[in-house]
């Protein structure tokens, strides 16, 4: 009897949390970075207009504070949201099924650059170096292609 009560006490937060999520989500987990990840049900992608409200309802149900990011994932894609006073605001989205190229794409966040200088002095062989790297994450929003120059 004690084992049954202990199991019920341990499982009760999971069961209660699943009961309060909107129908657009199957479950929620917290990843190693502390971000809440909601697993989307098929109903989530069926209603394009109500996504923000569904994420806001789930955030309220889970007690997620304002300005804390929330990720929504489904097979082959997902979205990153943040909670503001006005509700949920979508920060980014990704999909393995489409390249972000074309007249309506927003590729501004897909380019990156790096410039570094290093100088080491002292001893018999002082040295210095300069690195420049420019690239983009255009392939499935995962893999980058970059040009690196070192002098």
LOSEDO-214335 format. One record per residue (C-alpha): residue number from 1; x, y, z. Coordinates in nm, 3 decimals. Layout:
N
   num        xx        yy        zz
   NUM         X         Y         Z
...
This chain:
151
   num        xx        yy        zz
     1     0.000     0.000     0.000
     2     0.287     0.236     0.080
     3     0.441     0.171    -0.261
     4     0.114     0.256    -0.435
     5     0.077     0.580    -0.238
     6     0.439     0.674    -0.307
     7     0.393     0.609    -0.679
     8     0.075     0.819    -0.688
     9     0.247     1.106    -0.508
    10     0.541     1.093    -0.748
    11     0.320     1.077    -1.058
    12     0.061     1.334    -0.951
    13     0.251     1.644    -1.076
    14     0.294     1.486    -1.421
    15    -0.070     1.382    -1.441
    16    -0.195     1.720    -1.322
    17     0.031     1.913    -1.559
    18    -0.087     1.708    -1.857
    19    -0.448     1.774    -1.762
    20    -0.411     2.154    -1.773
    21    -0.234     2.186    -2.109
    22    -0.448     2.302    -2.402
    23    -0.552     2.037    -2.654
    24    -0.290     2.166    -2.903
    25    -0.010     2.013    -2.692
    26     0.064     1.655    -2.592
    27     0.314     1.717    -2.311
    28     0.589     1.942    -2.184
    29     0.948     1.892    -2.070
    30     1.228     2.119    -1.953
    31     1.553     2.084    -2.147
    32     1.904     2.112    -2.002
    33     1.912     2.488    -2.069
    34     1.598     2.539    -1.860
    35     1.370     2.612    -2.157
    36     1.021     2.465    -2.149
    37     0.961     2.252    -2.460
    38     0.600     2.182    -2.557
    39     0.534     1.885    -2.785
    40     0.273     1.993    -3.039
    41    -0.028     1.777    -3.117
    42    -0.164     1.766    -3.475
    43    -0.428     2.023    -3.373
    44    -0.154     2.284    -3.315
    45    -0.055     2.316    -3.682
    46    -0.415     2.291    -3.800
    47    -0.504     2.628    -3.639
    48    -0.254     2.885    -3.772
    49    -0.436     3.186    -3.621
    50    -0.467     3.050    -3.267
    51    -0.106     2.943    -3.213
    52    -0.010     3.244    -3.003
    53    -0.311     3.210    -2.774
    54    -0.250     2.835    -2.734
    55     0.113     2.897    -2.633
    56     0.004     3.171    -2.392
    57    -0.254     2.939    -2.233
    58     0.006     2.666    -2.191
    59     0.253     2.914    -2.039
    60    -0.008     3.032    -1.789
    61    -0.101     2.673    -1.704
    62     0.263     2.579    -1.644
    63     0.345     2.901    -1.457
    64     0.613     3.016    -1.701
    65     0.730     3.369    -1.610
    66     0.721     3.664    -1.850
    67     1.025     3.694    -2.082
    68     1.106     3.322    -2.044
    69     1.140     3.143    -2.380
    70     0.909     2.855    -2.471
    71     0.987     2.612    -2.753
    72     0.715     2.426    -2.944
    73     0.834     2.120    -3.134
    74     0.676     1.882    -3.380
    75     0.838     1.625    -3.610
    76     1.060     1.815    -3.853
    77     1.009     2.164    -3.714
    78     0.924     2.398    -3.433
    79     0.890     2.752    -3.305
    80     1.043     2.962    -3.030
    81     0.810     3.191    -2.836
    82     0.847     3.437    -2.549
    83     0.582     3.562    -2.311
    84     0.518     3.935    -2.297
    85     0.249     4.135    -2.118
    86     0.045     4.138    -2.441
    87     0.066     3.757    -2.479
    88     0.292     3.518    -2.669
    89     0.532     3.661    -2.929
    90     0.696     3.431    -3.185
    91     1.072     3.478    -3.202
    92     1.172     3.218    -3.461
    93     1.055     2.910    -3.648
    94     1.231     2.626    -3.827
    95     1.142     2.342    -4.057
    96     1.337     2.056    -4.213
    97     1.100     2.057    -4.510
    98     1.185     2.396    -4.658
    99     1.490     2.607    -4.730
   100     1.444     2.967    -4.616
   101     1.499     3.112    -4.964
   102     1.260     3.320    -5.171
   103     1.098     3.664    -5.181
   104     0.897     3.616    -4.860
   105     1.172     3.459    -4.648
   106     1.334     3.631    -4.352
   107     1.699     3.541    -4.377
   108     1.839     3.826    -4.169
   109     1.912     3.603    -3.872
   110     2.063     3.325    -4.081
   111     2.394     3.497    -4.158
   112     2.683     3.513    -3.916
   113     3.029     3.659    -3.899
   114     3.331     3.644    -3.673
   115     3.644     3.857    -3.651
   116     3.921     3.780    -3.404
   117     4.271     3.905    -3.331
   118     4.525     3.734    -3.108
   119     4.867     3.860    -3.008
   120     5.115     3.668    -2.795
   121     5.433     3.834    -2.684
   122     5.732     3.743    -2.475
   123     5.987     3.475    -2.520
   124     6.191     3.418    -2.832
   125     5.899     3.385    -3.077
   126     5.627     3.652    -3.038
   127     5.334     3.593    -3.271
   128     5.003     3.742    -3.379
   129     4.711     3.618    -3.585
   130     4.386     3.740    -3.732
   131     4.077     3.530    -3.817
   132     3.778     3.624    -4.028
   133     3.477     3.398    -4.083
   134     3.156     3.472    -4.273
   135     2.880     3.221    -4.340
   136     2.518     3.125    -4.336
   137     2.291     2.852    -4.194
   138     2.076     2.812    -4.502
   139     2.059     2.433    -4.523
   140     1.771     2.311    -4.306
   141     1.855     2.587    -4.054
   142     2.106     2.349    -3.901
   143     2.423     2.322    -4.107
   144     2.643     2.615    -4.190
   145     2.853     2.702    -4.489
   146     3.133     2.943    -4.413
   147     3.444     3.100    -4.556
   148     3.736     3.131    -4.314
   149     4.052     3.336    -4.364
   150     4.343     3.321    -4.120
   151     4.653     3.538    -4.137
